[in-house]
Amino acid sequence: MQLDSMYQEIILDHYRNPHNKGLREPHNGEAHHINPTCGDEVTVRVRLTPAVEGGALDDKATIADVSYDSMGCSISQASASVLTDLLIGSTLEEGMRMLDEFTELMHSKGQGEPDEDVLQDAVAFAGVSKYPARIKCALLAWMAWKDATAQSLETEKEGAS
Amino acid sequence: MTTSELGRLDVEAVRADFPILARTVRDGRPLVYLDSGATSQKPRQVLDAERDFYERHNAAVHRGAHQLAEEATDAYESARATISAFVGAQPGEVVFTKNATEAINLVAYAMSNAATSGEAYARFVVGPGDEIVVTEMEHHANLVPWQQLCQRTGATLRWFPVTSDGRLDLSGIDELINDNTKLVALTHQSNVLGTVNPVTAIAERAHAHGALVLVDAAQSVPHMPVDVTELGVDFLAFSGHKMLGPNGIGVLWGRPELLAAMPPFISGGSMIGVVYMDHTTWADPPQRFEAGVPMAPQAVGLAAACDYLSAVGMENVLAHEQALTQYALKQVGDLPGVRIVGPTDPVDRGGAISFTVEDIHPHDVGQVLDDVGVEVRVGHHCAWPLHRCYETVATTRATFYLYNTFAEVDALAEGIQATQRFFGTAAAR
């Protein structure tokens, strides 16, 4: 069965017992993404806080919270859950690096050699990259997080001006 | 199953004509292809016909006076005659398009182009106060073009709802189709539910109010005998690739007097009467709607597909699929945790079986099925509003054709159970 390479135990665990699910306050950015091929949906909320109290939100800003609500397949659900574990408490710079690494892994067609130090549990999704139709499922929450983060930064800029 | 149980259709003989059905997938699993509703496989006869055209007669049709051009044009127009006869039509009533989607768009755009095409085309003008009626079970291809037409012209879009058991709710028909109705566009057979709609009865009501009727026959012409002279509609659209034919060719059939009164959709070469620097007159149908060098090799391939289906007999194709559908409704529908979305009785119902599996997302169902070689469709099948009616985002869909077997239905049912075991859902315990 090739299936086991995709449905790693870590993925099934996160799917059955998702972490940080349910939208939380406070947040300063939110994005809603839909996968048009299957109708799966995710809403991601982000709270960024400045590295220095009262300072600007820059690369060193802390991802103080990420919460989400979603509806979809095991891969998209587990990916959202793993994402929150990785991102909460990281700096924005670290988060963006994880996003880049994860995106690269998803487009590796099963040939990727993920950096476990960066991606941690998310390395379990390496097998998904062999199934082109499922890559979007794994990336859905990450893309929504990226947009929600952009909104956080935008909101802060508007607040400052 | 013996051939006698399948009527007069010899499935093994049919399967031998489709090279792809002999291949394996995913680590040597025999291919169980249950996605013909998305696209059908092609028999050698169709592939040979297309190749023969390219190898022996290839030229741009309706252009040039050399021998190859003559032969190519003759092959193209002979194909039109064969394809027309397949649905009981005359060759001059059949327009070749890219696919059913383009055929529907052709009518929708002719209707909006009519507003700026002068008095000769006034019959097709729609605007504020006019109504276009569709149904909730339409494929996006027969919904979005009408939404767009209404947005461009100010006409109003209305629709028939569906019932919980997957039929059209006709209880409001007397109000829904009225003197404001200009066009009723509906599917002959739902690509999700399998439901076969009473298009003739609806067309009678529409015609009584002066409305035109367009039928999306992409899921009916491949699977049952269809005769446009009996159906009582005005336009019929279908795709070649869903009926054993090549990709890139579809058909719009229209009543000849209507096609003659329609302005063009796409303009350019070979759809013209006379061209001046500042204006142009149009060719008669069907050429008026076939701008540019047409898809002659695909027309030849589609004609070969029609010949193939006619040789098997569309009555036999229908009977075979009905038997498979009845069997699948039981084998799949009886599984614990499985809900069929669509009619559960085989009456007025074609071979599309969409279902949900409790606590397992269709993507995951499709993935496990794929792992055992069973190829189905997952998602909303381009009928997103319909899925909302049944309070689900997506379904898993199996669709049958003349080359499918009862054993393949068993493989589907076993695959669903394997999925339930894999995800450890309640129904599996």
Interface residues (C-beta under 8 A of the other chain):
Chain A: M1 Q2 L3 M6 Y7 L12 T37 C38 G39 D40 E41 M71 G72 C73 S74 I75 Y131 R134 C137
Chain B: R26 D27 H361 P362 H363 D364 Q367 V368 D371 V378 G379 H380 W384 H387 V393 A394 F422 F423
